[in-house]
């Protein structure tokens, strides 16, 4: 049995193409059912995210199976076959297994170490189970895939260092305050980036958020979304003394948080530290704020330098993860080959059983009178024991042949040895 994979990703295809080839959740069950209607394909699974679309199947012909998946991808979405040229990759057996292990371990992601892809792979597996398109081969493959991804995240630091501005802001806040559960965040500007960073801080444990924005409606919208308070933009200096973390992200062309006004506002904090995070471009917090006592200011460049350093660290850890995956691929290939000899083992035992039963019947008269219990003991105990004894060295030979990738030829040889066509 072969495992084949056909797909495209952010590395091989533009967003417009990935969107055209995506499988929406409402169409996934139908797609899976139609996929395994193909005579060549035994089992099927589809992984469809914003960054990749991949079809995985088990088949008895690797080359024809890969072509079948590629044709299905274009046919299902009503695209001419040549539309996919140069954008689709095809993998079989060890290469397909390695690719899937790397994907689930986030080594093939746009951001190495991100955690979302593992959940998406799990969901794809569950959809295939629900659709009834998973059998013994893909079931074992997916269990091993999830296990490998977990091992990579546990044994390496590939996911430990934050690689987004919002996650780095959280990391800095933790370093300064240790515990964020009793800290107040003032969000100045309620744009997309500001909201993302504020949500990351709340997820990290901060319990109180105050929102201010030039548009009062937008401030109220965000405040309602996060059970926060809202203040008028012109009055945010009045609440500044209560803020432990000030997150600024506006589209203003000038400084919104000024040094002199901030210094006056912070007098009532009694030397408690304040973390200012400016993710605006151009900067909205006066750099002079960093000179104030107990004020810690980080801008986009500061955060980006941490992001880049963390990306380099993740890449180092990714090399360790690749070594884990290489070993896991080899182990699973051996397991898959052993799985393939199951039918061969059954066939060998059946052939031997035919020989033993034939010899028993041919020589039955020479055994004389036997009681029903003795007849039963011969057929149910002695003969199975003889078959097991005779088949054992053959099964060992089959397993060794499977390790070398030649179980089919070995079965043919065994047929000739025991002279049954």
ZATIMI-887888 format. One record per residue (C-alpha): residue number from 1; x, y, z. Coordinates in Angstrom, 2 decimals. Layout:
<sefis>
nr	east	north	up
NUM	X	Y	Z
...
</sefis>
This chain:
<sefis>
nr	east	north	up
1	0.00	0.00	0.00
2	1.29	3.46	-0.93
3	0.64	6.81	0.74
4	0.34	9.73	-1.68
5	-0.04	13.47	-1.14
6	-0.81	16.29	-3.56
7	-1.11	19.91	-2.54
8	-0.19	23.55	-2.81
9	0.74	26.10	-0.16
10	1.83	29.67	0.46
11	5.24	28.60	-0.83
12	3.98	27.45	-4.24
13	0.76	29.33	-5.02
14	-0.59	32.88	-4.60
15	-3.50	33.60	-2.29
16	-5.95	33.94	-5.19
17	-5.25	30.36	-6.30
18	-5.38	28.97	-2.77
19	-8.77	30.62	-2.34
20	-10.08	29.04	-5.55
21	-8.91	25.57	-4.50
22	-9.97	25.72	-0.85
23	-12.53	23.21	0.47
24	-15.08	25.02	2.63
25	-16.42	23.09	5.61
26	-19.86	22.84	4.00
27	-18.38	21.04	0.96
28	-15.81	18.91	2.73
29	-17.96	15.83	3.36
30	-19.06	15.72	-0.26
31	-15.47	16.20	-1.45
32	-14.21	13.33	0.72
33	-16.97	11.01	-0.46
34	-16.25	11.82	-4.10
35	-12.51	11.43	-3.53
36	-12.66	7.79	-2.47
37	-15.15	6.96	-5.21
38	-12.06	6.87	-7.41
39	-11.13	3.23	-8.04
40	-7.44	3.89	-7.37
41	-7.91	5.41	-3.92
42	-8.63	3.35	-0.80
43	-8.75	6.12	1.82
44	-8.71	9.91	1.72
45	-8.18	13.03	3.81
46	-8.21	16.75	2.95
47	-6.36	19.51	4.81
48	-7.64	22.93	3.75
49	-6.48	26.16	5.43
50	-5.80	29.72	4.30
51	-2.16	28.79	3.63
52	-2.47	25.29	2.12
53	-4.71	22.73	0.44
54	-3.49	19.13	0.60
55	-5.06	15.82	-0.37
56	-3.72	12.61	1.19
57	-4.73	9.09	0.17
58	-3.73	5.43	0.32
59	-3.47	3.58	-2.97
60	-1.93	0.53	-4.62
61	-0.22	2.67	-7.29
62	1.82	5.68	-6.18
63	2.23	7.38	-9.58
64	-1.35	6.84	-10.70
65	-2.61	7.77	-7.23
66	-0.81	11.13	-7.30
67	-2.18	11.87	-10.77
68	-5.65	10.92	-9.57
69	-5.43	13.39	-6.66
70	-4.20	16.19	-8.91
71	-7.03	15.55	-11.40
72	-9.57	15.47	-8.58
73	-8.32	18.82	-7.25
74	-8.82	20.58	-10.58
75	-12.02	18.71	-11.52
76	-13.75	19.37	-8.20
77	-13.13	23.10	-8.54
78	-13.92	23.14	-12.28
79	-10.47	24.32	-13.34
80	-8.49	23.33	-16.44
81	-5.77	20.83	-15.43
82	-2.93	23.10	-16.62
83	-4.07	25.75	-14.12
84	-2.16	23.88	-11.43
85	1.09	23.58	-13.36
86	4.02	24.89	-11.36
87	1.94	25.31	-8.22
88	1.23	21.75	-7.08
89	3.66	19.41	-5.36
90	3.34	15.62	-5.33
91	4.83	13.24	-2.77
92	4.65	9.48	-2.26
93	5.43	7.14	0.62
94	8.37	8.34	2.78
95	8.33	11.78	1.14
96	4.58	12.13	1.73
97	4.94	10.98	5.33
98	7.80	13.40	5.96
99	5.86	16.28	4.43
100	2.82	15.62	6.61
101	4.98	15.32	9.74
102	6.63	18.67	8.90
103	3.29	20.36	8.25
104	1.73	19.20	11.53
105	4.91	20.20	13.41
106	4.63	23.72	11.86
107	8.02	23.45	10.16
108	6.37	24.19	6.80
109	4.26	27.07	8.14
110	4.59	30.72	7.18
111	5.63	31.29	10.81
112	7.66	28.32	12.01
113	6.42	27.14	15.39
114	2.88	28.51	15.15
115	0.32	26.33	16.91
116	-2.77	26.74	14.72
117	-1.79	24.22	12.05
118	-1.79	21.26	14.45
119	-5.40	21.98	15.38
120	-6.28	22.28	11.69
121	-4.70	18.89	10.93
122	-6.64	17.34	13.82
123	-9.87	18.83	12.44
124	-9.10	17.47	8.96
125	-8.58	14.01	10.44
126	-11.86	14.20	12.36
127	-13.75	15.32	9.23
128	-12.38	12.28	7.36
129	-13.35	9.96	10.22
130	-16.87	11.42	10.22
131	-17.06	10.99	6.44
132	-15.94	7.37	6.69
133	-12.89	7.84	4.46
134	-10.25	6.73	6.98
135	-9.01	3.14	7.07
136	-6.16	1.29	8.74
137	-3.32	2.99	6.81
138	-4.34	6.65	7.15
139	-5.52	6.01	10.71
140	-2.04	4.88	11.71
141	-0.47	7.69	9.69
142	-2.53	10.39	11.39
143	-2.00	8.99	14.88
144	1.74	8.99	14.26
145	1.56	12.49	12.71
146	-0.10	13.96	15.80
147	2.35	12.13	18.05
148	5.36	13.46	16.11
149	4.03	17.03	16.20
150	3.57	16.79	19.95
151	7.07	15.38	20.35
152	8.57	18.23	18.31
153	6.83	20.85	20.43
154	7.82	19.08	23.67
155	11.44	18.24	22.88
156	12.47	21.38	20.98
157	12.02	25.12	21.48
158	10.52	25.60	18.04
159	7.36	27.16	19.51
160	8.77	28.79	22.63
161	9.91	32.21	21.40
162	7.15	34.65	20.31
163	7.37	35.82	16.70
164	4.60	38.44	16.41
165	4.54	42.01	17.65
166	1.56	41.31	19.91
167	3.11	38.19	21.46
168	6.43	39.98	22.01
169	4.56	42.78	23.77
170	3.10	40.18	26.14
171	6.55	38.71	26.72
172	7.96	42.12	27.62
173	5.05	42.81	29.95
174	5.67	39.50	31.74
175	9.37	40.30	32.17
176	8.59	43.65	33.76
177	5.58	42.73	35.89
178	5.92	38.93	36.30
179	2.21	38.53	37.11
180	-0.26	40.32	34.81
181	-3.45	39.29	36.57
182	-3.80	42.53	38.56
183	-2.60	44.92	35.85
184	-4.64	47.50	33.95
185	-4.16	48.06	30.21
186	-4.94	51.40	28.56
187	-5.48	50.96	24.82
188	-4.95	54.26	22.98
189	-6.30	53.74	19.49
190	-8.56	50.80	18.68
191	-7.23	49.71	15.31
192	-6.66	46.12	14.24
193	-3.07	45.86	15.52
194	-3.92	47.54	18.80
195	-6.85	45.24	19.40
196	-4.72	42.18	18.61
197	-2.03	43.20	21.08
198	-4.60	44.06	23.75
199	-6.29	40.68	23.28
200	-2.91	38.96	23.68
201	-2.34	40.78	26.95
202	-5.81	39.84	28.20
203	-5.21	36.22	27.18
204	-2.00	36.38	29.21
205	-3.96	37.27	32.33
206	-4.60	41.01	32.49
207	-8.10	41.55	33.87
208	-8.82	45.21	33.21
209	-8.86	47.08	29.91
210	-9.62	50.76	29.27
211	-10.17	51.83	25.65
212	-9.90	55.27	24.09
213	-10.18	56.18	20.43
214	-10.86	59.28	18.32
215	-14.04	57.51	17.20
216	-16.11	57.05	20.37
217	-18.25	54.41	18.64
218	-15.20	52.25	17.89
219	-13.99	52.63	21.46
220	-17.38	51.52	22.76
221	-17.41	48.58	20.35
222	-14.04	47.27	21.59
223	-14.94	47.97	25.20
224	-18.14	45.94	24.84
225	-16.27	43.10	23.14
226	-13.76	42.72	25.98
227	-15.92	43.75	28.94
228	-13.78	46.89	29.21
229	-14.30	50.54	30.02
230	-14.21	53.38	27.49
231	-13.11	57.01	27.93
232	-13.19	60.03	25.64
233	-10.03	60.48	23.63
234	-9.55	64.01	24.94
235	-9.69	62.73	28.54
236	-7.39	59.70	28.45
237	-4.63	61.48	30.43
238	-7.02	61.45	33.39
239	-6.96	57.63	33.49
240	-3.29	57.29	32.58
241	-2.17	57.12	36.24
242	-4.26	53.95	36.74
243	-2.67	52.14	33.80
244	0.19	49.69	34.26
245	0.48	49.05	30.53
246	-0.20	51.69	27.87
247	-0.63	50.30	24.38
248	-0.69	52.94	21.64
249	-1.75	52.26	18.06
250	-3.33	55.18	16.22
251	-3.01	56.57	12.71
252	-2.06	60.03	13.95
253	0.87	61.73	12.16
254	2.15	63.24	15.43
255	2.80	62.26	19.03
256	-0.42	61.45	20.85
257	1.25	60.71	24.18
258	3.59	63.59	24.99
259	6.41	63.67	27.53
260	5.32	66.68	29.59
261	1.67	65.61	29.85
262	2.71	62.07	30.72
263	5.10	63.27	33.41
264	2.32	65.26	35.12
265	-0.11	62.35	34.87
266	2.32	59.85	36.38
267	3.11	61.84	39.52
268	0.22	60.16	41.33
269	1.54	56.64	40.58
270	4.08	56.92	43.40
271	6.96	55.47	41.38
272	5.07	52.39	40.20
273	6.42	51.22	36.81
274	4.51	51.79	33.57
275	5.12	49.88	30.34
276	4.49	51.95	27.18
277	4.19	49.98	23.94
278	4.05	52.02	20.73
279	3.13	49.91	17.70
280	2.21	52.95	15.58
281	3.99	53.97	12.39
282	4.85	56.82	12.56
283	5.42	56.70	16.31
284	2.64	58.11	18.48
285	4.50	58.15	21.81
286	7.12	60.84	22.37
287	10.51	59.05	22.73
288	11.17	61.40	25.64
289	8.71	59.34	27.69
290	11.46	56.73	28.01
291	13.48	59.21	30.08
292	10.77	59.45	32.73
293	11.34	57.62	35.99
294	9.84	54.10	36.07
295	8.62	54.43	32.47
296	9.59	51.67	30.02
297	9.01	52.46	26.34
298	9.20	50.04	23.42
299	8.39	50.95	19.83
300	7.90	48.86	16.67
301	11.64	48.67	15.96
302	12.35	47.41	19.48
303	9.69	44.76	19.18
304	10.74	43.78	15.65
305	14.34	43.23	16.72
306	13.06	40.77	19.35
307	10.84	39.12	16.72
308	13.78	38.66	14.34
309	16.00	37.27	17.10
310	13.26	34.84	18.07
311	12.78	33.77	14.45
312	16.50	32.95	14.26
313	16.22	30.99	17.50
314	13.24	29.06	16.15
315	15.17	28.24	13.00
316	17.94	26.76	15.14
317	15.39	24.69	17.02
318	13.77	23.71	13.72
319	16.99	21.92	12.75
320	16.62	19.74	15.85
321	12.99	19.12	14.93
322	14.03	17.99	11.43
323	16.26	15.31	12.97
324	13.35	14.03	15.06
325	11.14	13.90	11.97
326	13.74	12.02	9.89
327	13.94	9.29	12.54
328	10.15	9.14	12.92
329	9.67	8.81	9.16
330	12.00	5.81	9.01
331	10.24	4.18	11.95
332	6.82	4.68	10.43
333	7.89	3.38	7.02
334	9.02	0.18	8.74
335	5.71	0.00	10.59
336	3.82	0.50	7.35
337	5.74	-2.29	5.64
338	4.99	-4.60	8.55
339	1.33	-3.65	8.18
340	1.52	-4.65	4.52
341	2.61	-8.22	5.32
342	-0.57	-8.92	7.30
343	-2.45	-10.35	4.28
344	0.71	-12.24	3.25
345	0.96	-13.88	6.68
346	-2.66	-14.98	6.43
347	-2.06	-16.37	2.95
348	1.03	-18.33	4.03
349	-0.82	-19.86	6.96
350	-3.77	-20.78	4.75
351	-1.43	-22.47	2.24
352	0.26	-24.45	5.00
353	-3.11	-25.35	6.50
354	-4.17	-26.78	3.14
355	-1.04	-28.96	3.04
356	-1.43	-30.20	6.62
357	-5.16	-30.88	6.26
358	-4.55	-32.66	2.96
359	-1.91	-34.88	4.55
360	-4.14	-35.57	7.56
361	-7.04	-36.69	5.39
362	-4.76	-38.79	3.15
363	-3.28	-40.62	6.15
364	-6.41	-40.66	8.32
365	-6.97	-44.43	7.98
366	-3.47	-45.18	9.24
367	-4.37	-43.55	12.56
368	-6.99	-46.16	13.33
369	-10.09	-45.56	15.41
370	-10.22	-42.17	17.10
371	-12.83	-40.85	19.46
372	-14.65	-37.63	18.57
373	-12.61	-35.88	21.25
374	-9.36	-37.10	19.68
375	-10.49	-36.05	16.20
376	-11.34	-32.63	17.59
377	-8.00	-32.36	19.39
378	-6.11	-33.12	16.17
379	-8.06	-30.58	14.11
380	-8.29	-27.83	16.73
381	-4.98	-28.23	18.59
382	-2.39	-30.32	16.79
383	-2.93	-29.02	13.24
384	-2.97	-25.29	14.22
385	0.15	-25.90	16.32
386	1.90	-27.53	13.33
387	0.86	-24.63	11.06
388	2.18	-22.07	13.55
389	5.43	-23.98	13.95
390	5.99	-24.34	10.21
391	4.94	-20.76	9.40
392	7.11	-19.07	12.04
393	10.40	-19.03	10.06
394	8.47	-17.99	6.96
395	6.83	-15.06	8.79
396	10.23	-13.97	10.10
397	11.49	-14.10	6.53
398	8.49	-12.03	5.40
399	9.17	-9.38	8.04
400	12.79	-9.13	6.98
401	11.72	-8.84	3.37
402	9.23	-6.12	4.33
403	12.07	-4.15	5.90
404	13.83	-4.32	2.54
405	10.64	-3.34	0.74
406	10.23	-6.71	-1.05
407	7.34	-8.58	0.64
408	5.50	-9.32	-2.63
409	8.43	-11.17	-4.21
410	8.93	-13.14	-0.99
411	5.30	-14.32	-1.02
412	5.79	-15.50	-4.61
413	8.92	-17.39	-3.57
414	7.08	-19.00	-0.65
415	4.26	-20.11	-2.96
416	6.82	-21.89	-5.12
417	8.51	-23.44	-2.09
418	5.34	-25.01	-0.78
419	4.17	-25.90	-4.30
420	0.68	-24.49	-4.25
421	-0.47	-22.36	-7.19
</sefis>
